[in-house]
Amino acid sequence: MESRTSFTYTLTREQQAVLADLLRHGNYRPAVVPHTVVAADGDGCRIALFKSGKCLVQGKGAEDFVTFVLEPLVLQEAQLGYEDVLRPETTQPHMGVDESGKGDFFGPLTVAAAYVDRPLAEAFRALQVRDSKRITSDTTVLQMAREIRKLLGERYSVVLIGPARYNQLYARIRNVNALLAWAHARAIENLLAKVPACPRAISDQFGSKEQVRRALMQKGRAIELVQHPRAESDLAVAAASVLAREAFIYALRRLGDRYQVSLPKGAAAAVQEAAINLVQKHTPAVLLETAKCHFKTMDTVLERLKLDRSVLGPTGMVRSRPSLPRRRSVPGAPAAGGADRAN
């Protein structure tokens, strides 16, 4: 198995102090890296301690640095190579579920579920599968997603809710977590149809897992649901994260091709400019087909165009607001299928 070349750790203040002292006074060459407390080059690797407390180790010698320096002197525990002992559940059969597009103004909401067992876990580690939010290049995401799908075969599922359908559903339920719970439940159900013996589903903590449980159908009601913060550290969730991001990237590109514009990700200034240009080329109604209309970004865009939400009709009148009491179902939610697509 090839050595890993990139490691990320979140350090306590005490651990940060120890690492900073090692890098400043040990046999390391100082390096300049933006937003760091200290950075240095070691034997075949670069170590960067960021102001956030995150430690990033990269390079061909990264694994040796983690094994012989970071773990014994800073972390004071052996983790690398002992994952199966420290967290045996990570290689036992289960599925991970994650989403993409929730914070993006343009494009769909996508949710993926991916299966993992011991052989797949080992293959994912060799592939360095990680949370898609830690991958800055779309090209890398798409390449990794292709490799993940080759390994999984049919043992994954993707649910895609296009902007038009997303806006209709949000206008009815006015609760992102309830909509997300429905999509997670469908991804779980669809994967259970392919791997019916899968005993457990893990996802990040986005709301009460009872929302997901209530949205599950007969096949899914026996599965153990687990939610916890930073669930992307689980290999199955990380794989699902990459697959969900792949689906989002391709869907966003298709939307851009359809309207002959480039639709950026996120919800910042460049997104506002793209939305304004889109409306000027077409009509305000185009935003119902391309964007998540409850975002505050919509109000900013319309204000700059000297318009208001009335131009979007009833569906576009709904704004984001604090979550409402939980509901038992999502009215009008698309029927479950092999790979749900609600456009």
Protein Blocks (a to p, Z undefined) as FASTA:
>chain_A
ZZdfbdcddddfklmmmmmmmmmmmccdddddehiabdcddehiacdddfkopacdedjk
lmmmmmmmmmmmmnopafehplmmmmmmlmggcdddddehklpmgdcdddddddddfklm
mmmmmnopacfklpmbfklmmmmmmmmmmmnommccdddddfklmmmmmmmnopaklmmm
mmmmmmmmmmmmmmmmlmbdcdddfbdfklmmmmpcfklmmpccdddehklmpmklmmmm
mmmmmmmmmmmmmmmmmnopacdehjdfklmmmmmmmmmmmcfklmmmmpcfkbmklmmm
mmmnopafklnojmlmpccdddddddfbdehiacddfbdcdZZ
